[in-house]
């Protein structure tokens, strides 16, 4: 239940950062997929993620995958055209400073 509150707060922070950081240069991505899941959950969803990314790449869209550092190297090998950003899952939930830094990186991706 605690993690659901985080995502609500994260959405508010990203909305505020978008207004504050308007006009700042950064990479522009059409899709940002955030999956801080465990390794097993990643492998269950990998075929769907590959199909989604293939479809988006063929349409000329850019995709960024933000994921658990335990499996992000596998994602880089299987999703060669996607930008992959690793996050420490434990620190993401336990360390507010680390979480804030990740939110700033997400806002720099300039995804809608």
ABEGO torsion letter per residue (X at the ends): XAAAAAAAAAAAAAAAAAAAABGBBBBBBABBBBBABBAAAAAAAAAAAAAAAAAAAAAGBBBBBBBBAAAAAAAAAABAABBBBBBBAAAAAABAAAAAAAAAAAAAAGBX
